[in-house]
């Protein structure tokens, strides 16, 4: 179907002619325009001849009264922008060290809670060394410890030969590379730091190095790819019970510090932390929460949320911090949280983390250190490079930690690290914890245990209390921070005749500048007052042919059907924001869902609100019997019909075909993760699953 012209250019054309011009694609079906209603005696006639191909022609309808390609993104970005501005104003109001300390305490308390709270650190580390590797001026101990019972962390401890008594140590947190601590660039960072006289402890993150969560020992390969895909796969499951993968990354790093404190070589007051990219994320987590850190050097990560959001780049699960933006926090707060301790922000000028955001964040943060008369303790070091912990940044970090933790200057001119073959630094014989260490557990097992606890808690509630609590929580998720507005519905097409059916097309504004589109499908021969079913399914009006039999049967019962396109669905599909497939891992919907997470929202909550607003549009057809409105959901999108029906007493009933339970994404170790971000309602399984509504 060709793109339609603006209605304004056809004001003088008769309505019938204009609509026929707009729907020339239907001419082969002998489409006519009918504006009358059938008599009651004719109303019981069942529509005939409605074939899937007829509905197929309707699927090409596009909305020209709004621009669907950018509206969902624009809605999310505008809400985010207002929160960025509010957070900046709150930081500008900090005018004393005491005010900064109060904000630091607030950040530590709120941030840990937003991740789902931290696991206990009271369990034994059960640390053991599995080998020693001699190096040039240092030795490397291969260490395994348990951050949580049976959660094995593989690590390399670099010990410089030239040291006296207890001395400074740096926790090295690895970025997104499959081999993690074994990666030659990671080894280069460790060797540069140890050359400066620092003890270095490099740990494998979850899903990397020797800790691949989905490694299958018999097949000797991972069923889910390592690193970011591993993180996101495990992280999505955790979010259904209100946990962020960041809680486990942060906890592992904190237990890494616990391990360093057991070493007689380490001065407890002189522990630093650094890491690049994903390691910069983990370094930031530590800066936000762990007060034992004496100095920090986050590399190739610090920028600001607004500048990064506009790159269109996604991030993986441990990098998405629920409600962080809504609480008024930004990357400035990562730095502020550790002030006035020494911080060296390491950056490259051609990073996908925008350097403009980095410079602005550091520049604005200097005032906080000045309040403590320590302006020189905050540094920014840049290298002309693309995304990497470059040799220049490595040496800058080594000089920074040597100065602030060892109290001396170091000369690293001419030093060139010599990385070992990866297999030489492995802590396990096979190269993987899973399949070698009996009973090894990963995030899936932790999530399963948390889910079991949540189920048990729900089970202990009296039946009279359980559902009201669930509905109150759901109502808060759906209505929180929604801006009140007039839906201002518009009937833009009337009585499009398709065989024995008539179709009206309307659009409306469930939220300001965010349009939805619907088609009211009715038999041409119908009673004067007709009940209606609101239909919500995958791909909306772009999937009418798929549901032709159901549409024919529903209309045959004497009901009208209102097929609704929620935001991002059917003809409202957004323009691509980045290169992956729209619904694929780290694609447009993944990215927009993550952006909503930052502001304390979700696609499920937003679309459920829109489903409820669709009810209000029915008033545009006074002949409809709104005392008998039912919802019909099908497939994943049907979850919004199910949730909305539970919140609105005007809804007479709801059927959800080919639906799911939220637990379906949590119980199995391997699940269907395609576009899972679009169906995550964070924390839902603490309160209910769909069958309980």
Secondary structure, 3 states (H helix, E strand, C coil): CCCCCCHHHHCCCCHHHHHHHHCHHHHHHCCCECCCCCCHHHCCCCCCCCCHHHHHHHCCCCCCCCCHHHHHHHHHHHHHHHHHHHHHHHHHCCCCHHHHHHHHHHHHHHHHHHCCCCCCCCCCCCCEEEEEEECCCEEEEEEEEEEECCEEEEEEEEEECCCCCCEEEEEEECCCCCCHHHCHHHHHHHHHHHHCCCEEEEECCCCCCCCCCCEECCCCEECCCCCHHHHHHHHHHHHCCCCCCHHHHHHHHHHHHHHHHHCCCEEEEEEEEEEECHHHHHHHHHHHHCCCCCEEEEECCCCCHHHHHCCCCCCCHHHCCCCCCCCCCCHHHHHHCCCCCEEEEEEECCCCCCHHHHHHHHHHHHHHHHHCCCHHHEEEEEECCCCCCCHHHHHHHHHHHHHHHHCCCCCCCCCCCCCCCHHHHCCCCCCCCCCCCCCCCCHHHHHHHHHHHHHHHHHHCCHHHHHHHHHHHHHHHHHCCCCCCCCCCEEEEEEEEECCEEEEEEEEEEECCEEEEEEEEEECCCCCCEEEEEEEECCHHHHCHHHHHHHHHHHHCCCEEEEEECCCCHHHCCCCCCCCCCCCCCCHHHHHHHHHHHCCCCHHHHHHHHHHHHHHHHHHCCCEEEEEEEEEEECCCHHHHHHHHHHCCCEEEEEEECCCCHHHHCCCCCCCCCCHHHHCCCCHHHCCCHHHC
